[in-house]
Amino acid sequence: MHKCGMLQRPAAALASTPESLAGRARRAWLLFAAVVLAIIAAALYGAGLYGRSTEIEALATQGRTDANLKVALLRAVLENPRALPLLLSEDQQVNDALTQRSPAAIDVLNRKLEGLVSGTKASVLYVTGTDGLAIASSNWREPVSFVGNDYGFRAYFSDAMQSGTAEYFALGNVSKRPGLYISRRVDGASGPLGVVVVKMEFDQLEADWHEANRPAYVSDAHGVVLITSVPSWRFLTTEPLSRPVLAEIRASQQFGDAPLVPLPITRPEALSADVALVHALTPGGSDAEYLRLSTAVPSTPWRLDYLVPAEAPIAAAQREMRLLALGVLVPLIALAAYLLWRRQSGQMRIAAEQAARTELERRVVERTRDLSLARDRLQAEITDHRSTEAKLQVMQQELVQANRLATLGQVAAGVAHEINQPVATIRAYADNARVFLERKQNSSAEENLGAIAALTERIGSITEELKAFARKGRTAAEPVELRGVIEGAVVLLRSRFAGRLDALAIELPPPALKVMGNRLRLEQVLINLFQNALEALEGRDDARVEVSAAETADDVALVVSDNGRGIPPEILKSLFTPFNTSKEKGLGLGLVISKDIVADYGGRIEVASSGQGTRFTIHLSKAGAA
């Protein structure tokens, strides 16, 4: 039964040989690589989507603000001249000119209109009779005077005659300049006398919009562009016009012979009721992606569309989010790879040890079988040759003894081989030391004795190293150059705060100044403080973050101060409490972790804040201090 058990154990052990484990390890690494690639691809895709959505949201927020400002400016331009038709419709001189039609009355009205238009934002003021003929105009002195022209076909005239007031945007049939016509009927005692018309042009408003270098345009109820920062887009349409609408506009001569074709804006992707991603082709430019913000213009049937360049900001946000995702994933993947390698190394070591035991057991079994066969032969010979039994027994004993001596010799040879060289060296040093002592050369003898001690330590170094590795824990505090910690933190912040690190005014300590700690963990503390300071100063032209270090006999004080608004008192009281933060997207753990890291190395963090800024002082143990 015992033999059977010995034969079965090696067979079972062969189930996990080093070769089979190596094959499994290769397959595991291939699977790990595939999973890592899938995770990275998914993370990059998700980070890109997140960066795109957050940047679009930010652009939309800013775009709505800008669009509302443009609408407010447009309304301000509209409101002032709107009162003129009402005032002039009740003016006595207008009434006299329409009823008397005398040259003197018309001359007085011409001069009055000329004076009024210079003090308002109106382009032209003119008065027509009930037949639509202009009898007086503010531009009566100019070659393109409206006086004598027939405007009876214009909708602003017919609508005013019917309903009393009208507003109508059109291309001037005399001036050939676009503008908004605001008209009001003039009533007399016996009925309508005529119509007062104010024409407004938006050249200055369009010039102001054009300077912003972001396309903006206003369209009417049919989608025809009326006012725009891109002159070539005027009288284009936001959507193709239907044939009846197009025929109606052509018949009214509202926009002259304008082509009324769609704007060069394609591939709209609606994100909400008032926001869409579009591609637009601007004059002199290439096709680019924009975020289109749409908003109604109150008191008019118009709508303002505002295009915000989106391609570059979205790409930058996606790139930043993807880099951030990689920054998070790479350490995790490295940790997972290390754990997988460590697990496989342990399995391979166990398998190798098991294979060695199996091989030893196999050899024992073979040796036992050989001995059994030899014993059987001896027993047969003893039966056949009883006369030689004593001699055979002696020979057998001698054979066993020889086998034992051979085994002992192999062991002794192995040990001798391992220690032969250090022992020989020790012997040589000992002989030399004896000679030196005889010659009274004590210093040379001490050197040889020291070398002998080192060789004896070398014999036990492998065991000590294994013991040290078994006791290995997390890295303890060690001397670290403070200058390198500061420079390392700045390097890690470059991509996050590109273009803003000029605010850092760093007085680097000398390279010889060292503190007790771990470089990576201390860099984490400085990164947190620098990042908080730079974020607190975002948007300030006078932003400044000062960094300096001062040493005493026992410690080093590292100071990080800024000229921001300071920390509110209610936040300052519990600044180092977990989850206490004034940031919308912060967790309130950065300073807590920083305080714990500094405390791990026997230091402390102090903070002082006022309305003129915040000052953090980090006290660290000085390397080499008693």
C-alpha positions as CSV (number, residue, x, y, z in Angstrom):
1,M,0.0,0.0,0.0
2,H,2.8,2.4,0.8
3,K,4.5,1.8,-2.6
4,C,1.2,2.4,-4.3
5,G,0.8,5.8,-2.6
6,M,4.3,6.8,-3.5
7,L,3.6,6.0,-7.2
8,Q,0.3,7.9,-7.3
9,R,1.6,11.2,-5.8
10,P,4.0,12.0,-8.7
11,A,1.2,11.3,-11.2
12,A,-1.1,13.8,-9.4
13,A,1.6,16.4,-9.2
14,L,2.2,16.3,-12.9
15,A,-1.2,17.9,-13.5
16,S,0.4,21.4,-13.0
17,T,3.8,21.3,-14.5
18,P,5.9,24.4,-15.2
19,E,5.3,23.8,-18.9
20,S,1.6,23.7,-18.6
21,L,1.6,26.7,-16.3
22,A,3.7,28.6,-18.8
23,G,1.1,27.9,-21.5
24,R,-1.7,29.0,-19.2
25,A,0.3,32.2,-18.4
26,R,0.7,33.1,-22.1
27,R,-3.0,32.6,-22.6
28,A,-3.8,34.7,-19.5
29,W,-1.6,37.5,-20.7
30,L,-3.2,37.4,-24.1
31,L,-6.6,37.6,-22.5
32,F,-5.4,40.4,-20.2
33,A,-4.1,42.4,-23.2
34,A,-7.4,42.0,-25.0
35,V,-9.4,43.1,-21.9
36,V,-7.0,46.0,-21.3
37,L,-7.4,47.1,-25.0
38,A,-11.2,46.8,-24.7
39,I,-11.2,48.8,-21.4
40,I,-8.9,51.5,-22.9
41,A,-11.0,51.8,-26.0
42,A,-14.2,52.0,-24.0
43,A,-12.7,54.5,-21.6
44,L,-11.4,56.7,-24.4
45,Y,-14.7,56.6,-26.2
46,G,-16.6,57.4,-23.0
47,A,-14.2,60.1,-22.0
48,G,-14.6,61.6,-25.5
49,L,-18.4,61.6,-25.2
50,Y,-18.2,63.1,-21.7
51,G,-15.7,65.8,-22.8
52,R,-17.9,66.6,-25.8
53,S,-21.1,66.9,-23.8
54,T,-19.5,69.0,-21.0
55,E,-17.8,71.3,-23.5
56,I,-21.1,71.7,-25.5
57,E,-22.9,72.5,-22.3
58,A,-20.3,75.1,-21.4
59,L,-20.4,76.6,-24.9
60,A,-24.2,76.7,-24.9
61,T,-24.2,78.5,-21.5
62,Q,-21.8,81.1,-22.7
63,G,-23.5,81.3,-26.1
64,R,-27.0,81.9,-24.6
65,T,-25.5,84.8,-22.6
66,D,-23.9,86.3,-25.7
67,A,-27.1,85.7,-27.7
68,N,-29.3,87.4,-25.1
69,L,-26.9,90.4,-25.0
70,K,-27.2,90.7,-28.8
71,V,-31.0,90.5,-28.5
72,A,-31.0,93.2,-25.9
73,L,-28.8,95.4,-28.0
74,L,-31.1,94.9,-31.0
75,R,-34.1,95.8,-29.0
76,A,-32.4,98.9,-27.7
77,V,-31.7,99.9,-31.3
78,L,-35.4,99.3,-32.2
79,E,-37.2,100.9,-29.3
80,N,-36.0,104.5,-29.7
81,P,-37.1,105.2,-33.4
82,R,-40.4,103.4,-32.8
83,A,-41.8,106.4,-31.0
84,L,-41.2,108.8,-34.0
85,P,-44.1,107.7,-36.2
86,L,-46.5,108.1,-33.3
87,L,-45.2,111.6,-32.5
88,L,-45.1,112.7,-36.1
89,S,-48.6,111.4,-36.8
90,E,-50.0,113.9,-34.3
91,D,-47.7,116.8,-35.3
92,Q,-49.4,119.9,-36.6
93,Q,-46.8,120.6,-39.3
94,V,-47.2,117.1,-40.7
95,N,-51.0,117.7,-40.7
96,D,-50.6,121.1,-42.5
97,A,-48.3,119.6,-45.2
98,L,-50.8,116.8,-45.9
99,T,-53.8,119.0,-46.0
100,Q,-52.4,122.1,-47.6
101,R,-49.8,120.5,-49.9
102,S,-48.3,124.0,-50.3
103,P,-44.6,124.4,-51.1
104,A,-44.1,126.4,-47.9
105,A,-45.7,123.8,-45.6
106,I,-43.8,121.0,-47.3
107,D,-40.5,122.9,-47.1
108,V,-41.0,123.4,-43.3
109,L,-41.8,119.7,-43.0
110,N,-38.7,118.6,-45.0
111,R,-36.4,120.7,-42.7
112,K,-38.1,119.4,-39.6
113,L,-37.7,115.7,-40.7
114,E,-34.1,116.5,-41.6
115,G,-33.4,117.8,-38.2
116,L,-35.2,114.9,-36.4
117,V,-33.3,112.2,-38.2
118,S,-29.9,113.6,-37.2
119,G,-30.8,113.3,-33.6
120,T,-32.1,109.7,-33.7
121,K,-30.9,106.3,-34.9
122,A,-33.3,106.4,-37.8
123,S,-31.9,106.3,-41.4
124,V,-34.7,108.2,-43.2
125,L,-38.0,109.9,-42.1
126,Y,-40.6,110.6,-44.8
127,V,-44.3,111.3,-45.2
128,T,-46.6,110.0,-48.0
129,G,-50.1,110.9,-49.0
130,T,-53.0,108.5,-49.2
131,D,-52.0,107.6,-52.7
132,G,-48.5,106.5,-51.5
133,L,-46.5,109.4,-53.0
134,A,-43.9,110.8,-50.7
135,I,-44.4,114.5,-50.2
136,A,-41.6,115.2,-47.7
137,S,-38.5,113.3,-46.6
138,S,-35.4,113.9,-44.4
139,N,-33.2,113.2,-47.4
140,W,-34.9,115.8,-49.6
141,R,-31.5,117.4,-50.3
142,E,-29.8,114.1,-51.5
143,P,-29.7,112.7,-55.1
144,V,-31.6,109.6,-53.9
145,S,-34.4,111.7,-52.2
146,F,-37.6,109.8,-51.5
147,V,-39.7,112.8,-52.4
148,G,-42.0,112.1,-55.3
149,N,-41.5,108.3,-55.2
150,D,-44.6,106.1,-55.1
151,Y,-44.6,103.7,-52.2
152,G,-48.2,102.6,-52.5
153,F,-47.1,99.0,-53.4
154,R,-45.2,98.6,-50.2
155,A,-46.8,96.5,-47.5
156,Y,-45.9,99.0,-44.8
157,F,-48.0,101.6,-46.6
158,S,-51.1,99.4,-47.2
159,D,-51.0,97.8,-43.8
160,A,-50.7,101.2,-42.1
161,M,-53.6,102.6,-44.1
162,Q,-55.7,99.6,-43.1
163,S,-54.7,99.0,-39.5
164,G,-53.0,102.2,-38.4
165,T,-49.5,100.9,-37.9
166,A,-47.1,98.5,-39.6
167,E,-43.5,97.2,-39.5
168,Y,-41.9,95.8,-42.6
169,F,-38.3,94.8,-43.4
170,A,-37.3,95.2,-47.1
171,L,-34.7,96.3,-49.6
172,G,-35.2,100.0,-50.5
173,N,-36.3,100.3,-54.1
174,V,-34.6,103.8,-54.4
175,S,-31.6,103.5,-52.0
176,K,-31.1,99.8,-52.6
177,R,-30.2,99.5,-48.9
178,P,-32.0,97.1,-46.6
179,G,-33.8,98.3,-43.5
180,L,-36.9,98.1,-41.2
181,Y,-39.8,100.4,-42.2
182,I,-42.0,101.5,-39.3
183,S,-45.1,103.3,-40.4
184,R,-48.2,105.0,-38.9
185,R,-51.3,106.5,-40.4
186,V,-52.0,110.2,-40.0
187,D,-55.7,110.8,-39.4
188,G,-57.5,114.1,-40.0
189,A,-61.0,115.3,-39.1
190,S,-62.4,113.9,-42.3
191,G,-60.4,110.7,-42.5
192,P,-56.9,109.4,-43.3
193,L,-54.4,112.1,-44.6
194,G,-51.4,110.0,-45.2
195,V,-48.6,107.8,-43.6
196,V,-45.5,108.7,-41.6
197,V,-42.6,106.2,-42.2
198,V,-39.3,105.7,-40.3
199,K,-36.6,103.6,-42.0
200,M,-34.0,102.1,-39.8
201,E,-30.7,100.6,-41.0
202,F,-28.5,98.3,-38.9
203,D,-25.1,98.9,-40.4
204,Q,-23.5,99.8,-37.0
205,L,-25.1,96.9,-35.2
206,E,-23.9,94.5,-37.9
207,A,-20.4,96.0,-37.7
208,D,-20.4,95.5,-33.9
209,W,-21.4,91.9,-34.4
210,H,-18.8,91.4,-37.1
211,E,-16.0,92.4,-34.8
212,A,-16.9,89.6,-32.4
213,N,-15.8,87.2,-35.2
214,R,-18.7,84.9,-34.4
215,P,-21.5,84.7,-37.0
216,A,-24.9,86.1,-35.9
217,Y,-28.0,86.7,-38.0
218,V,-31.7,87.6,-37.6
219,S,-34.4,86.0,-39.7
220,D,-38.1,86.8,-40.2
221,A,-41.1,84.5,-39.9
222,H,-40.3,83.0,-43.4
223,G,-36.7,82.3,-42.4
224,V,-35.2,85.0,-44.6
225,V,-32.0,86.5,-43.1
226,L,-32.5,90.3,-42.5
227,I,-29.7,91.4,-40.3
228,T,-26.3,89.6,-40.2
229,S,-22.7,90.0,-39.3
230,V,-21.8,88.1,-42.5
231,P,-22.9,90.5,-45.4
232,S,-23.0,87.7,-48.0
233,W,-25.6,85.9,-45.9
234,R,-28.2,88.7,-46.2
235,F,-31.5,87.6,-47.8
236,L,-30.5,83.9,-47.7
237,T,-32.9,81.6,-45.9
238,T,-32.6,79.3,-43.0
239,E,-34.7,76.7,-44.8
240,P,-35.8,76.3,-48.5
241,L,-38.9,78.4,-49.2
242,S,-42.0,76.9,-50.6
243,R,-43.1,78.0,-54.0
244,P,-46.2,80.0,-52.8
245,V,-44.1,81.9,-50.2
246,L,-41.3,82.6,-52.8
247,A,-43.8,83.8,-55.3
248,E,-45.4,86.1,-52.8
249,I,-42.0,87.6,-51.8
250,R,-41.1,88.1,-55.5
251,A,-44.4,89.8,-56.2
252,S,-44.0,92.2,-53.3
253,Q,-40.4,93.1,-54.3
254,Q,-39.6,92.9,-50.6
255,F,-36.0,91.8,-51.2
256,G,-35.5,92.9,-54.8
257,D,-33.8,90.2,-56.9
258,A,-32.1,88.5,-54.0
259,P,-31.6,84.7,-54.7
260,L,-33.4,83.6,-51.5
261,V,-31.4,80.4,-51.4
262,P,-30.6,78.5,-48.2
263,L,-27.6,79.5,-46.0
264,P,-24.4,77.5,-46.3
265,I,-25.2,75.7,-43.0
266,T,-25.6,71.9,-43.2
267,R,-25.8,68.8,-41.1
268,P,-27.8,70.2,-38.2
269,E,-27.8,68.0,-35.1
270,A,-30.5,69.3,-32.7
271,L,-29.4,69.1,-29.0
272,S,-32.4,70.9,-27.5
273,A,-35.1,73.3,-28.6
274,D,-32.7,76.2,-29.0
275,V,-29.3,74.5,-29.5
276,A,-27.9,72.6,-32.4
277,L,-24.6,71.5,-33.8
278,V,-24.2,72.6,-37.4
279,H,-21.5,72.9,-40.1
280,A,-21.2,76.4,-41.7
281,L,-19.1,77.7,-44.5
282,T,-18.1,81.3,-43.9
283,P,-16.6,83.6,-46.6
284,G,-12.9,83.1,-46.9
285,G,-13.0,80.1,-44.5
286,S,-13.5,76.4,-44.6
287,D,-16.3,74.2,-43.5
288,A,-16.3,74.2,-39.7
289,E,-18.5,73.0,-36.8
290,Y,-20.4,75.5,-34.8
291,L,-22.9,75.5,-31.9
292,R,-26.0,77.4,-33.0
293,L,-28.0,79.2,-30.3
294,S,-31.5,80.4,-31.3
295,T,-33.6,82.9,-29.4
296,A,-36.7,84.9,-30.2
297,V,-36.5,88.7,-30.5
298,P,-39.4,90.0,-28.3
299,S,-41.9,92.4,-29.8
300,T,-41.0,91.2,-33.3
301,P,-41.6,88.0,-35.3
302,W,-37.9,87.6,-35.7
303,R,-35.4,85.1,-34.4
304,L,-31.7,85.6,-33.7
305,D,-29.3,82.7,-34.5
306,Y,-25.8,82.9,-33.0
307,L,-23.0,80.6,-34.1
308,V,-20.2,79.7,-31.6
309,P,-17.1,77.9,-33.0
310,A,-17.2,74.4,-31.5
311,E,-14.8,72.2,-33.3
312,A,-11.6,73.2,-31.6
313,P,-13.0,73.6,-28.1
314,I,-14.8,70.2,-28.3
315,A,-11.6,68.5,-29.6
316,A,-9.6,70.1,-26.8
317,A,-12.1,69.0,-24.2
318,Q,-12.2,65.4,-25.6
319,R,-8.4,65.3,-25.6
320,E,-8.2,66.5,-22.0
321,M,-10.8,64.0,-20.8
322,R,-9.0,61.1,-22.7
323,L,-5.7,62.1,-21.2
324,L,-7.3,62.2,-17.8
325,A,-8.9,58.7,-18.4
326,L,-5.5,57.4,-19.4
327,G,-3.9,58.9,-16.3
328,V,-6.4,57.0,-14.2
329,L,-6.3,53.8,-16.2
330,V,-2.6,53.4,-16.6
331,P,-1.8,53.0,-12.9
332,L,-4.7,50.6,-12.4
333,I,-3.7,48.5,-15.4
334,A,-0.1,48.5,-14.1
335,L,-1.3,47.4,-10.7
336,A,-3.5,44.6,-12.3
337,A,-0.5,43.5,-14.4
338,Y,1.7,43.4,-11.3
339,L,-0.8,41.3,-9.4
340,L,-1.3,38.9,-12.3
341,W,2.5,38.6,-12.7
342,R,2.9,38.0,-8.9
343,R,0.2,35.4,-8.9
344,Q,1.7,33.6,-11.9
345,S,5.2,33.8,-10.4
346,G,3.9,32.2,-7.2
347,Q,2.2,29.4,-9.1
348,M,5.3,28.8,-11.2
349,R,7.5,28.7,-8.1
350,I,5.1,26.2,-6.4
351,A,4.9,24.1,-9.6
352,A,8.8,24.1,-9.8
353,E,9.0,23.0,-6.2
354,Q,6.4,20.3,-6.8
355,A,8.2,19.1,-9.9
356,A,11.4,18.8,-8.0
357,R,9.7,16.8,-5.3
358,T,8.0,14.6,-7.9
359,E,11.4,14.0,-9.6
360,L,12.9,13.1,-6.2
361,E,10.1,10.8,-5.4
362,R,10.5,9.2,-8.8
363,R,14.1,8.6,-8.3
364,V,13.4,7.1,-4.8
365,V,10.8,4.8,-6.4
366,E,13.3,3.7,-9.0
367,R,16.1,3.3,-6.5
368,T,13.7,1.3,-4.3
369,R,12.7,-0.9,-7.2
370,D,16.3,-1.5,-8.1
371,L,17.1,-2.4,-4.5
372,S,14.2,-4.7,-4.4
373,L,15.4,-6.5,-7.5
374,A,18.9,-6.7,-6.1
375,R,17.5,-8.0,-2.9
376,D,15.5,-10.7,-4.8
377,R,18.5,-11.7,-6.7
378,L,20.5,-11.9,-3.5
379,Q,17.8,-13.9,-1.9
380,A,17.8,-16.3,-4.9
381,E,21.6,-16.6,-4.8
382,I,21.4,-17.2,-1.0
383,T,19.0,-20.0,-1.6
384,D,21.2,-21.5,-4.3
385,H,24.5,-20.8,-2.6
386,R,24.0,-21.1,1.2
387,S,27.6,-21.5,1.6
388,T,28.3,-17.9,0.5
389,E,25.5,-16.4,2.6
390,A,27.9,-14.8,5.1
391,K,30.1,-13.3,2.4
392,L,27.0,-12.0,0.5
393,Q,25.7,-10.4,3.6
394,V,29.1,-8.8,4.2
395,M,29.1,-7.5,0.6
396,Q,25.6,-6.3,0.9
397,Q,26.5,-4.4,4.1
398,E,29.5,-3.0,2.3
399,L,27.4,-1.9,-0.7
400,V,24.9,-0.2,1.6
401,Q,27.7,1.5,3.4
402,A,29.3,2.6,0.2
403,N,26.0,4.0,-1.1
404,R,25.6,6.0,2.1
405,L,29.2,7.2,1.8
406,A,28.6,8.2,-1.8
407,T,25.5,10.1,-0.9
408,L,27.3,11.8,1.9
409,G,30.1,12.6,-0.4
410,Q,27.8,14.2,-2.9
411,V,26.3,16.4,-0.2
412,A,29.8,17.3,1.2
413,A,31.0,18.1,-2.3
414,G,28.1,20.4,-2.9
415,V,28.6,22.2,0.3
416,A,32.4,22.4,-0.3
417,H,31.8,23.8,-3.7
418,E,29.6,26.5,-2.4
419,I,31.9,27.6,0.5
420,N,35.2,26.7,-1.1
421,Q,35.9,30.0,-2.6
422,P,35.0,32.2,0.4
423,V,36.8,29.9,2.7
424,A,39.9,29.9,0.5
425,T,39.7,33.7,0.5
426,I,39.2,33.8,4.3
427,R,42.3,31.6,4.6
428,A,44.4,33.9,2.4
429,Y,43.3,36.9,4.4
430,A,44.0,35.1,7.7
431,D,47.5,34.2,6.5
432,N,48.1,37.7,5.4
433,A,46.8,39.1,8.7
434,R,49.1,36.9,10.7
435,V,52.1,38.1,8.6
436,F,50.9,41.7,9.1
437,L,50.7,41.1,12.8
438,E,54.1,39.7,12.9
439,R,55.4,42.8,11.1
440,K,53.4,45.0,13.5
441,Q,51.3,46.3,10.6
442,N,48.1,46.6,12.6
443,S,46.2,48.7,10.1
444,S,46.7,46.2,7.3
445,A,45.8,43.4,9.6
446,E,42.6,45.2,10.5
447,E,41.7,45.6,6.9
448,N,42.2,41.8,6.3
449,L,40.1,41.0,9.3
450,G,37.4,43.3,8.1
451,A,37.5,41.6,4.7
452,I,37.2,38.2,6.5
453,A,34.1,39.5,8.4
454,A,32.6,40.7,5.1
455,L,33.1,37.3,3.5
456,T,31.4,35.6,6.4
457,E,28.5,38.0,6.0
458,R,28.4,37.2,2.3
459,I,27.9,33.5,3.1
460,G,24.6,34.4,5.0
461,S,23.5,37.2,2.7
462,I,21.0,35.2,0.7
463,T,19.2,34.1,3.8
464,E,19.2,37.6,5.2
465,E,17.9,39.1,1.9
466,L,15.0,36.6,1.8
467,K,14.2,37.4,5.4
468,A,14.3,41.1,4.6
469,F,12.0,40.6,1.6
470,A,9.6,38.6,3.7
471,R,9.4,41.5,6.2
472,K,9.1,44.1,3.5
473,G,6.3,46.6,4.1
474,R,5.5,50.1,2.7
475,T,8.4,52.5,2.0
476,A,9.5,54.4,5.2
477,A,10.5,58.0,5.3
478,E,13.8,58.8,3.6
479,P,15.8,62.0,2.8
480,V,14.2,63.7,-0.2
481,E,15.4,66.9,-2.0
482,L,12.7,69.5,-1.5
483,R,13.7,71.2,-4.7
484,G,13.0,68.1,-6.7
485,V,9.6,67.6,-5.1
486,I,8.6,71.2,-6.1
487,E,9.8,70.8,-9.6
488,G,8.1,67.4,-10.0
489,A,4.8,68.8,-8.9
490,V,5.1,71.7,-11.4
491,V,5.8,69.2,-14.2
492,L,2.7,67.2,-13.4
493,L,0.5,70.3,-13.5
494,R,1.7,71.6,-16.9
495,S,-1.0,69.8,-19.1
496,R,-3.8,70.7,-16.6
497,F,-2.9,74.4,-16.3
498,A,-1.3,75.1,-19.7
499,G,-0.7,78.8,-20.0
500,R,-1.5,79.5,-16.4
501,L,1.7,78.4,-14.6
502,D,3.1,81.8,-15.2
503,A,1.2,82.8,-12.0
504,L,3.6,80.6,-10.0
505,A,6.4,82.6,-8.4
506,I,8.7,79.9,-7.0
507,E,11.8,80.6,-4.9
508,L,13.5,77.2,-5.3
509,P,15.4,76.0,-2.2
510,P,19.0,74.8,-2.6
511,P,19.5,71.3,-3.9
512,A,21.2,70.3,-0.6
513,L,18.0,71.0,1.4
514,K,16.4,67.7,2.2
515,V,13.4,66.7,4.2
516,M,12.2,63.3,5.6
517,G,9.4,61.7,3.5
518,N,8.6,60.0,0.2
519,R,9.0,62.1,-3.0
520,L,5.8,60.8,-4.7
521,R,3.6,61.4,-1.7
522,L,5.0,64.8,-1.0
523,E,4.5,65.7,-4.7
524,Q,0.9,64.7,-4.2
525,V,0.6,67.3,-1.4
526,L,2.1,70.1,-3.4
527,I,0.0,69.2,-6.5
528,N,-3.1,69.6,-4.4
529,L,-2.1,72.9,-2.9
530,F,-0.9,74.4,-6.3
531,Q,-4.1,73.2,-8.0
532,N,-6.3,74.7,-5.3
533,A,-4.5,78.0,-5.6
534,L,-4.5,78.2,-9.4
535,E,-8.2,77.3,-9.5
536,A,-9.0,80.0,-6.9
537,L,-7.3,82.6,-9.1
538,E,-8.9,81.5,-12.4
539,G,-9.9,84.5,-14.5
540,R,-7.8,87.1,-12.6
541,D,-5.2,89.1,-14.5
542,D,-3.1,89.7,-11.4
543,A,-3.1,86.1,-10.3
544,R,0.0,85.2,-8.3
545,V,1.0,82.1,-6.3
546,E,4.2,82.4,-4.3
547,V,6.2,79.4,-3.1
548,S,9.1,79.6,-0.7
549,A,11.0,77.5,1.9
550,A,12.7,78.4,5.1
551,E,14.8,76.1,7.3
552,T,15.4,76.0,11.0
553,A,17.6,73.7,13.0
554,D,15.0,70.9,13.2
555,D,12.5,71.4,10.4
556,V,11.7,73.1,7.0
557,A,8.7,75.4,6.5
558,L,7.4,75.3,2.9
559,V,4.9,78.2,2.3
560,V,2.3,78.3,-0.6
561,S,0.4,81.6,-0.7
562,D,-1.9,83.3,-3.2
563,N,-3.6,86.6,-3.7
564,G,-7.1,85.2,-4.2
565,R,-10.4,86.0,-2.4
566,G,-9.5,83.8,0.5
567,I,-11.4,81.0,2.1
568,P,-14.8,81.7,3.7
569,P,-14.7,81.5,7.5
570,E,-17.4,78.7,7.6
571,I,-15.2,76.6,5.3
572,L,-12.0,77.5,7.0
573,K,-13.3,76.1,10.4
574,S,-13.7,72.6,9.0
575,L,-11.1,72.8,6.2
576,F,-9.5,69.5,7.0
577,T,-12.8,67.7,7.5
578,P,-13.6,65.0,4.9
579,F,-16.2,66.0,2.2
580,N,-16.1,69.7,3.2
581,T,-15.6,71.7,0.0
582,S,-16.8,74.9,-1.7
583,K,-16.2,73.4,-5.2
584,E,-19.2,72.2,-7.3
585,K,-17.2,69.1,-8.5
586,G,-14.9,68.6,-5.5
587,L,-15.1,65.8,-3.0
588,G,-13.4,67.6,-0.1
589,L,-10.7,65.0,0.3
590,G,-7.6,66.6,-1.2
591,L,-6.6,68.6,1.9
592,V,-7.6,65.7,4.2
593,I,-5.3,63.3,2.3
594,S,-2.5,66.0,2.2
595,K,-2.7,66.5,6.0
596,D,-2.5,62.7,6.6
597,I,0.5,62.4,4.3
598,V,2.4,65.2,6.0
599,A,1.4,63.7,9.5
600,D,2.8,60.3,8.4
601,Y,6.2,61.9,8.2
602,G,6.0,63.8,11.5
603,G,4.9,67.1,10.0
604,R,1.9,69.4,10.1
605,I,0.0,71.9,7.8
606,E,-1.1,75.3,9.0
607,V,-3.4,77.6,7.1
608,A,-4.2,81.3,7.3
609,S,-6.7,83.1,5.1
610,S,-8.1,86.6,4.7
611,G,-9.8,88.7,2.0
612,Q,-6.5,89.3,0.4
613,G,-5.4,85.6,-0.1
614,T,-4.6,82.3,1.6
615,R,-1.4,81.0,3.0
616,F,-0.6,77.3,3.6
617,T,2.6,76.5,5.6
618,I,3.9,72.9,5.6
619,H,6.3,71.9,8.4
620,L,8.5,68.9,7.5
621,S,11.2,67.2,9.5
622,K,14.6,68.2,8.2
623,A,16.8,65.3,7.0
624,G,19.7,64.8,9.3
625,A,18.2,66.6,12.3
626,A,18.6,65.0,15.7
